[in-house]
Amino acid sequence: MSFDSFSEFLAMDGHGQYVWLSYAIALVLFVVNLVSPLLRKKQLIAELKRRLRREKSTS
């Protein structure tokens, strides 16, 4: 499939909004799947540090 102009490429014969929306959704999901574990790891480390401090202060 070839396009004569960039605007035709973006329009994709009338299907552009669906194509680009699906790309956008996939990109958002990819970023969420990338960032979510990193944030969760940060939370777990902070929670474990708090727990260790608590255990040290009680013993």
PyMOL Python script that loads the backbone (N, CA, C, O; Angstrom):
from pymol import cmd

cmd.read_pdbstr("""\
ATOM      1  N   MET A   1       0.855  -1.174   0.000  1.00  0.00           N
ATOM      2  CA  MET A   1       0.000   0.000   0.000  1.00  0.00           C
ATOM      3  C   MET A   1       0.899   1.234   0.000  1.00  0.00           C
ATOM      4  O   MET A   1       1.756   1.384   0.871  1.00  0.00           O
ATOM      5  N   SER A   2       0.703   2.104  -0.968  1.00  0.00           N
ATOM      6  CA  SER A   2       1.499   3.336  -0.994  1.00  0.00           C
ATOM      7  C   SER A   2       0.555   4.532  -0.977  1.00  0.00           C
ATOM      8  O   SER A   2      -0.581   4.457  -1.445  1.00  0.00           O
ATOM      9  N   PHE A   3       1.045   5.613  -0.438  1.00  0.00           N
ATOM     10  CA  PHE A   3       0.252   6.824  -0.303  1.00  0.00           C
ATOM     11  C   PHE A   3       0.959   7.953  -1.045  1.00  0.00           C
ATOM     12  O   PHE A   3       2.187   8.023  -1.081  1.00  0.00           O
ATOM     13  N   ASP A   4       0.161   8.828  -1.631  1.00  0.00           N
ATOM     14  CA  ASP A   4       0.724   9.943  -2.390  1.00  0.00           C
ATOM     15  C   ASP A   4       1.151  11.101  -1.512  1.00  0.00           C
ATOM     16  O   ASP A   4       2.008  11.891  -1.907  1.00  0.00           O
ATOM     17  N   SER A   5       0.568  11.215  -0.325  1.00  0.00           N
ATOM     18  CA  SER A   5       0.935  12.310   0.562  1.00  0.00           C
ATOM     19  C   SER A   5       0.870  11.837   2.015  1.00  0.00           C
ATOM     20  O   SER A   5       0.318  10.783   2.333  1.00  0.00           O
ATOM     21  N   PHE A   6       1.448  12.652   2.867  1.00  0.00           N
ATOM     22  CA  PHE A   6       1.457  12.311   4.300  1.00  0.00           C
ATOM     23  C   PHE A   6       0.049  12.348   4.875  1.00  0.00           C
ATOM     24  O   PHE A   6      -0.287  11.533   5.735  1.00  0.00           O
ATOM     25  N   SER A   7      -0.782  13.285   4.413  1.00  0.00           N
ATOM     26  CA  SER A   7      -2.158  13.351   4.923  1.00  0.00           C
ATOM     27  C   SER A   7      -2.951  12.114   4.512  1.00  0.00           C
ATOM     28  O   SER A   7      -3.801  11.648   5.271  1.00  0.00           O
ATOM     29  N   GLU A   8      -2.684  11.570   3.311  1.00  0.00           N
ATOM     30  CA  GLU A   8      -3.340  10.316   2.915  1.00  0.00           C
ATOM     31  C   GLU A   8      -2.869   9.165   3.810  1.00  0.00           C
ATOM     32  O   GLU A   8      -3.642   8.285   4.187  1.00  0.00           O
ATOM     33  N   PHE A   9      -1.575   9.205   4.132  1.00  0.00           N
ATOM     34  CA  PHE A   9      -1.043   8.181   5.026  1.00  0.00           C
ATOM     35  C   PHE A   9      -1.735   8.224   6.378  1.00  0.00           C
ATOM     36  O   PHE A   9      -2.096   7.180   6.922  1.00  0.00           O
ATOM     37  N   LEU A  10      -1.926   9.428   6.932  1.00  0.00           N
ATOM     38  CA  LEU A  10      -2.591   9.565   8.227  1.00  0.00           C
ATOM     39  C   LEU A  10      -4.058   9.155   8.151  1.00  0.00           C
ATOM     40  O   LEU A  10      -4.597   8.571   9.092  1.00  0.00           O
ATOM     41  N   ALA A  11      -4.700   9.465   7.024  1.00  0.00           N
ATOM     42  CA  ALA A  11      -6.125   9.132   6.869  1.00  0.00           C
ATOM     43  C   ALA A  11      -6.331   7.646   6.616  1.00  0.00           C
ATOM     44  O   ALA A  11      -7.368   7.101   6.995  1.00  0.00           O
ATOM     45  N   MET A  12      -5.377   6.980   5.989  1.00  0.00           N
ATOM     46  CA  MET A  12      -5.427   5.546   5.687  1.00  0.00           C
ATOM     47  C   MET A  12      -6.750   5.128   5.065  1.00  0.00           C
ATOM     48  O   MET A  12      -7.413   4.205   5.537  1.00  0.00           O
ATOM     49  N   ASP A  13      -7.113   5.812   4.019  1.00  0.00           N
ATOM     50  CA  ASP A  13      -8.350   5.507   3.273  1.00  0.00           C
ATOM     51  C   ASP A  13      -9.585   5.492   4.170  1.00  0.00           C
ATOM     52  O   ASP A  13     -10.473   4.656   4.001  1.00  0.00           O
ATOM     53  N   GLY A  14      -9.636   6.415   5.115  1.00  0.00           N
ATOM     54  CA  GLY A  14     -10.798   6.525   5.989  1.00  0.00           C
ATOM     55  C   GLY A  14     -10.722   5.688   7.257  1.00  0.00           C
ATOM     56  O   GLY A  14     -11.600   5.774   8.116  1.00  0.00           O
ATOM     57  N   HIS A  15      -9.684   4.886   7.375  1.00  0.00           N
ATOM     58  CA  HIS A  15      -9.544   4.018   8.549  1.00  0.00           C
ATOM     59  C   HIS A  15      -8.492   4.535   9.521  1.00  0.00           C
ATOM     60  O   HIS A  15      -8.186   3.871  10.511  1.00  0.00           O
ATOM     61  N   GLY A  16      -7.947   5.688   9.255  1.00  0.00           N
ATOM     62  CA  GLY A  16      -6.853   6.234  10.052  1.00  0.00           C
ATOM     63  C   GLY A  16      -7.175   6.383  11.524  1.00  0.00           C
ATOM     64  O   GLY A  16      -6.345   6.071  12.378  1.00  0.00           O
ATOM     65  N   GLN A  17      -8.380   6.860  11.829  1.00  0.00           N
ATOM     66  CA  GLN A  17      -8.706   7.070  13.244  1.00  0.00           C
ATOM     67  C   GLN A  17      -8.686   5.761  14.018  1.00  0.00           C
ATOM     68  O   GLN A  17      -8.298   5.747  15.186  1.00  0.00           O
ATOM     69  N   TYR A  18      -9.091   4.665  13.398  1.00  0.00           N
ATOM     70  CA  TYR A  18      -9.085   3.373  14.086  1.00  0.00           C
ATOM     71  C   TYR A  18      -7.661   2.829  14.210  1.00  0.00           C
ATOM     72  O   TYR A  18      -7.276   2.286  15.246  1.00  0.00           O
ATOM     73  N   VAL A  19      -6.894   2.987  13.138  1.00  0.00           N
ATOM     74  CA  VAL A  19      -5.523   2.494  13.135  1.00  0.00           C
ATOM     75  C   VAL A  19      -4.694   3.236  14.173  1.00  0.00           C
ATOM     76  O   VAL A  19      -4.007   2.614  14.982  1.00  0.00           O
ATOM     77  N   TRP A  20      -4.756   4.579  14.152  1.00  0.00           N
ATOM     78  CA  TRP A  20      -3.925   5.368  15.060  1.00  0.00           C
ATOM     79  C   TRP A  20      -4.411   5.256  16.501  1.00  0.00           C
ATOM     80  O   TRP A  20      -3.608   5.316  17.432  1.00  0.00           O
ATOM     81  N   LEU A  21      -5.718   5.093  16.692  1.00  0.00           N
ATOM     82  CA  LEU A  21      -6.233   4.881  18.041  1.00  0.00           C
ATOM     83  C   LEU A  21      -5.737   3.550  18.606  1.00  0.00           C
ATOM     84  O   LEU A  21      -5.377   3.465  19.779  1.00  0.00           O
ATOM     85  N   SER A  22      -5.722   2.524  17.775  1.00  0.00           N
ATOM     86  CA  SER A  22      -5.231   1.226  18.256  1.00  0.00           C
ATOM     87  C   SER A  22      -3.742   1.286  18.565  1.00  0.00           C
ATOM     88  O   SER A  22      -3.287   0.671  19.530  1.00  0.00           O
ATOM     89  N   TYR A  23      -2.978   2.017  17.763  1.00  0.00           N
ATOM     90  CA  TYR A  23      -1.560   2.208  18.070  1.00  0.00           C
ATOM     91  C   TYR A  23      -1.390   2.968  19.387  1.00  0.00           C
ATOM     92  O   TYR A  23      -0.533   2.617  20.198  1.00  0.00           O
ATOM     93  N   ALA A  24      -2.186   3.987  19.599  1.00  0.00           N
ATOM     94  CA  ALA A  24      -2.090   4.784  20.828  1.00  0.00           C
ATOM     95  C   ALA A  24      -2.431   3.939  22.053  1.00  0.00           C
ATOM     96  O   ALA A  24      -1.744   4.009  23.072  1.00  0.00           O
ATOM     97  N   ILE A  25      -3.484   3.146  21.950  1.00  0.00           N
ATOM     98  CA  ILE A  25      -3.875   2.275  23.064  1.00  0.00           C
ATOM     99  C   ILE A  25      -2.775   1.257  23.360  1.00  0.00           C
ATOM    100  O   ILE A  25      -2.445   1.013  24.521  1.00  0.00           O
ATOM    101  N   ALA A  26      -2.208   0.664  22.304  1.00  0.00           N
ATOM    102  CA  ALA A  26      -1.126  -0.306  22.495  1.00  0.00           C
ATOM    103  C   ALA A  26       0.080   0.353  23.149  1.00  0.00           C
ATOM    104  O   ALA A  26       0.711  -0.245  24.020  1.00  0.00           O
ATOM    105  N   LEU A  27       0.408   1.571  22.745  1.00  0.00           N
ATOM    106  CA  LEU A  27       1.537   2.283  23.335  1.00  0.00           C
ATOM    107  C   LEU A  27       1.292   2.583  24.815  1.00  0.00           C
ATOM    108  O   LEU A  27       2.187   2.413  25.643  1.00  0.00           O
ATOM    109  N   VAL A  28       0.081   3.030  25.143  1.00  0.00           N
ATOM    110  CA  VAL A  28      -0.249   3.318  26.540  1.00  0.00           C
ATOM    111  C   VAL A  28      -0.150   2.047  27.382  1.00  0.00           C
ATOM    112  O   VAL A  28       0.408   2.074  28.479  1.00  0.00           O
ATOM    113  N   LEU A  29      -0.681   0.946  26.882  1.00  0.00           N
ATOM    114  CA  LEU A  29      -0.602  -0.318  27.613  1.00  0.00           C
ATOM    115  C   LEU A  29       0.838  -0.782  27.780  1.00  0.00           C
ATOM    116  O   LEU A  29       1.207  -1.305  28.831  1.00  0.00           O
ATOM    117  N   PHE A  30       1.641  -0.593  26.757  1.00  0.00           N
ATOM    118  CA  PHE A  30       3.048  -0.960  26.831  1.00  0.00           C
ATOM    119  C   PHE A  30       3.761  -0.146  27.912  1.00  0.00           C
ATOM    120  O   PHE A  30       4.525  -0.697  28.704  1.00  0.00           O
ATOM    121  N   VAL A  31       3.514   1.146  27.942  1.00  0.00           N
ATOM    122  CA  VAL A  31       4.145   2.013  28.943  1.00  0.00           C
ATOM    123  C   VAL A  31       3.675   1.643  30.347  1.00  0.00           C
ATOM    124  O   VAL A  31       4.482   1.585  31.275  1.00  0.00           O
ATOM    125  N   VAL A  32       2.380   1.394  30.507  1.00  0.00           N
ATOM    126  CA  VAL A  32       1.852   0.994  31.818  1.00  0.00           C
ATOM    127  C   VAL A  32       2.494  -0.311  32.271  1.00  0.00           C
ATOM    128  O   VAL A  32       2.872  -0.447  33.435  1.00  0.00           O
ATOM    129  N   ASN A  33       2.620  -1.273  31.354  1.00  0.00           N
ATOM    130  CA  ASN A  33       3.243  -2.551  31.699  1.00  0.00           C
ATOM    131  C   ASN A  33       4.731  -2.405  32.012  1.00  0.00           C
ATOM    132  O   ASN A  33       5.301  -3.232  32.723  1.00  0.00           O
ATOM    133  N   LEU A  34       5.341  -1.388  31.499  1.00  0.00           N
ATOM    134  CA  LEU A  34       6.748  -1.136  31.769  1.00  0.00           C
ATOM    135  C   LEU A  34       6.932  -0.418  33.103  1.00  0.00           C
ATOM    136  O   LEU A  34       7.831  -0.761  33.870  1.00  0.00           O
ATOM    137  N   VAL A  35       6.098   0.567  33.385  1.00  0.00           N
ATOM    138  CA  VAL A  35       6.272   1.432  34.547  1.00  0.00           C
ATOM    139  C   VAL A  35       5.672   0.819  35.816  1.00  0.00           C
ATOM    140  O   VAL A  35       6.225   0.994  36.902  1.00  0.00           O
ATOM    141  N   SER A  36       4.577   0.121  35.695  1.00  0.00           N
ATOM    142  CA  SER A  36       3.878  -0.421  36.856  1.00  0.00           C
ATOM    143  C   SER A  36       4.760  -1.301  37.743  1.00  0.00           C
ATOM    144  O   SER A  36       4.770  -1.098  38.957  1.00  0.00           O
ATOM    145  N   PRO A  37       5.490  -2.257  37.202  1.00  0.00           N
ATOM    146  CA  PRO A  37       6.345  -3.068  38.081  1.00  0.00           C
ATOM    147  C   PRO A  37       7.446  -2.247  38.763  1.00  0.00           C
ATOM    148  O   PRO A  37       7.827  -2.536  39.898  1.00  0.00           O
ATOM    149  N   LEU A  38       7.947  -1.239  38.077  1.00  0.00           N
ATOM    150  CA  LEU A  38       8.983  -0.404  38.679  1.00  0.00           C
ATOM    151  C   LEU A  38       8.437   0.362  39.879  1.00  0.00           C
ATOM    152  O   LEU A  38       9.097   0.457  40.913  1.00  0.00           O
ATOM    153  N   LEU A  39       7.238   0.904  39.737  1.00  0.00           N
ATOM    154  CA  LEU A  39       6.621   1.619  40.852  1.00  0.00           C
ATOM    155  C   LEU A  39       6.302   0.666  41.996  1.00  0.00           C
ATOM    156  O   LEU A  39       6.495   1.005  43.163  1.00  0.00           O
ATOM    157  N   ARG A  40       5.822  -0.507  41.668  1.00  0.00           N
ATOM    158  CA  ARG A  40       5.496  -1.497  42.702  1.00  0.00           C
ATOM    159  C   ARG A  40       6.758  -1.924  43.453  1.00  0.00           C
ATOM    160  O   ARG A  40       6.732  -2.094  44.672  1.00  0.00           O
ATOM    161  N   LYS A  41       7.859  -2.097  42.723  1.00  0.00           N
ATOM    162  CA  LYS A  41       9.128  -2.457  43.357  1.00  0.00           C
ATOM    163  C   LYS A  41       9.558  -1.371  44.338  1.00  0.00           C
ATOM    164  O   LYS A  41      10.024  -1.670  45.438  1.00  0.00           O
ATOM    165  N   LYS A  42       9.404  -0.131  43.945  1.00  0.00           N
ATOM    166  CA  LYS A  42       9.763   0.995  44.802  1.00  0.00           C
ATOM    167  C   LYS A  42       8.917   0.988  46.082  1.00  0.00           C
ATOM    168  O   LYS A  42       9.437   1.218  47.174  1.00  0.00           O
ATOM    169  N   GLN A  43       7.612   0.722  45.942  1.00  0.00           N
ATOM    170  CA  GLN A  43       6.730   0.652  47.100  1.00  0.00           C
ATOM    171  C   GLN A  43       7.116  -0.499  48.031  1.00  0.00           C
ATOM    172  O   GLN A  43       7.131  -0.341  49.252  1.00  0.00           O
ATOM    173  N   LEU A  44       7.427  -1.653  47.445  1.00  0.00           N
ATOM    174  CA  LEU A  44       7.803  -2.812  48.263  1.00  0.00           C
ATOM    175  C   LEU A  44       9.092  -2.555  49.037  1.00  0.00           C
ATOM    176  O   LEU A  44       9.201  -2.920  50.208  1.00  0.00           O
ATOM    177  N   ILE A  45      10.059  -1.934  48.388  1.00  0.00           N
ATOM    178  CA  ILE A  45      11.318  -1.633  49.074  1.00  0.00           C
ATOM    179  C   ILE A  45      11.080  -0.665  50.230  1.00  0.00           C
ATOM    180  O   ILE A  45      11.624  -0.855  51.318  1.00  0.00           O
ATOM    181  N   ALA A  46      10.277   0.363  50.006  1.00  0.00           N
ATOM    182  CA  ALA A  46       9.970   1.319  51.078  1.00  0.00           C
ATOM    183  C   ALA A  46       9.240   0.625  52.220  1.00  0.00           C
ATOM    184  O   ALA A  46       9.530   0.887  53.388  1.00  0.00           O
ATOM    185  N   GLU A  47       8.305  -0.249  51.901  1.00  0.00           N
ATOM    186  CA  GLU A  47       7.557  -0.979  52.938  1.00  0.00           C
ATOM    187  C   GLU A  47       8.487  -1.891  53.744  1.00  0.00           C
ATOM    188  O   GLU A  47       8.372  -1.972  54.966  1.00  0.00           O
ATOM    189  N   LEU A  48       9.397  -2.568  53.065  1.00  0.00           N
ATOM    190  CA  LEU A  48      10.334  -3.448  53.768  1.00  0.00           C
ATOM    191  C   LEU A  48      11.288  -2.654  54.658  1.00  0.00           C
ATOM    192  O   LEU A  48      11.631  -3.102  55.751  1.00  0.00           O
ATOM    193  N   LYS A  49      11.715  -1.487  54.202  1.00  0.00           N
ATOM    194  CA  LYS A  49      12.570  -0.639  55.031  1.00  0.00           C
ATOM    195  C   LYS A  49      11.842  -0.193  56.294  1.00  0.00           C
ATOM    196  O   LYS A  49      12.415  -0.205  57.383  1.00  0.00           O
ATOM    197  N   ARG A  50      10.565   0.205  56.144  1.00  0.00           N
ATOM    198  CA  ARG A  50       9.775   0.597  57.311  1.00  0.00           C
ATOM    199  C   ARG A  50       9.626  -0.568  58.278  1.00  0.00           C
ATOM    200  O   ARG A  50       9.760  -0.398  59.490  1.00  0.00           O
ATOM    201  N   ARG A  51       9.351  -1.738  57.748  1.00  0.00           N
ATOM    202  CA  ARG A  51       9.175  -2.920  58.580  1.00  0.00           C
ATOM    203  C   ARG A  51      10.473  -3.263  59.320  1.00  0.00           C
ATOM    204  O   ARG A  51      10.443  -3.618  60.499  1.00  0.00           O
ATOM    205  N   LEU A  52      11.603  -3.157  58.630  1.00  0.00           N
ATOM    206  CA  LEU A  52      12.891  -3.427  59.270  1.00  0.00           C
ATOM    207  C   LEU A  52      13.166  -2.434  60.395  1.00  0.00           C
ATOM    208  O   LEU A  52      13.623  -2.822  61.470  1.00  0.00           O
ATOM    209  N   ARG A  53      12.888  -1.148  60.150  1.00  0.00           N
ATOM    210  CA  ARG A  53      13.090  -0.137  61.182  1.00  0.00           C
ATOM    211  C   ARG A  53      12.217  -0.415  62.404  1.00  0.00           C
ATOM    212  O   ARG A  53      12.667  -0.291  63.544  1.00  0.00           O
ATOM    213  N   ARG A  54      10.961  -0.794  62.152  1.00  0.00           N
ATOM    214  CA  ARG A  54      10.049  -1.118  63.245  1.00  0.00           C
ATOM    215  C   ARG A  54      10.546  -2.296  64.052  1.00  0.00           C
ATOM    216  O   ARG A  54      10.506  -2.270  65.282  1.00  0.00           O
ATOM    217  N   GLU A  55      11.016  -3.337  63.367  1.00  0.00           N
ATOM    218  CA  GLU A  55      11.498  -4.531  64.051  1.00  0.00           C
ATOM    219  C   GLU A  55      12.761  -4.241  64.850  1.00  0.00           C
ATOM    220  O   GLU A  55      12.946  -4.790  65.936  1.00  0.00           O
ATOM    221  N   LYS A  56      13.637  -3.379  64.319  1.00  0.00           N
ATOM    222  CA  LYS A  56      14.853  -3.018  65.044  1.00  0.00           C
ATOM    223  C   LYS A  56      14.535  -2.211  66.292  1.00  0.00           C
ATOM    224  O   LYS A  56      15.187  -2.376  67.323  1.00  0.00           O
ATOM    225  N   SER A  57      13.539  -1.342  66.207  1.00  0.00           N
ATOM    226  CA  SER A  57      13.210  -0.500  67.361  1.00  0.00           C
ATOM    227  C   SER A  57      12.512  -1.290  68.470  1.00  0.00           C
ATOM    228  O   SER A  57      12.616  -0.908  69.636  1.00  0.00           O
ATOM    229  N   THR A  58      11.813  -2.366  68.150  1.00  0.00           N
ATOM    230  CA  THR A  58      11.128  -3.156  69.166  1.00  0.00           C
ATOM    231  C   THR A  58      12.039  -4.191  69.798  1.00  0.00           C
ATOM    232  O   THR A  58      11.747  -4.673  70.893  1.00  0.00           O
ATOM    233  N   SER A  59      13.145  -4.552  69.134  1.00  0.00           N
ATOM    234  CA  SER A  59      14.007  -5.571  69.734  1.00  0.00           C
ATOM    235  C   SER A  59      15.210  -5.014  70.430  1.00  0.00           C
ATOM    236  O   SER A  59      16.013  -5.770  70.975  1.00  0.00           O
TER     237      SER A  59
END
""", "prot")
cmd.dss("prot")
cmd.show_as("cartoon", "prot")
cmd.util.cbc("prot")
cmd.orient("prot")
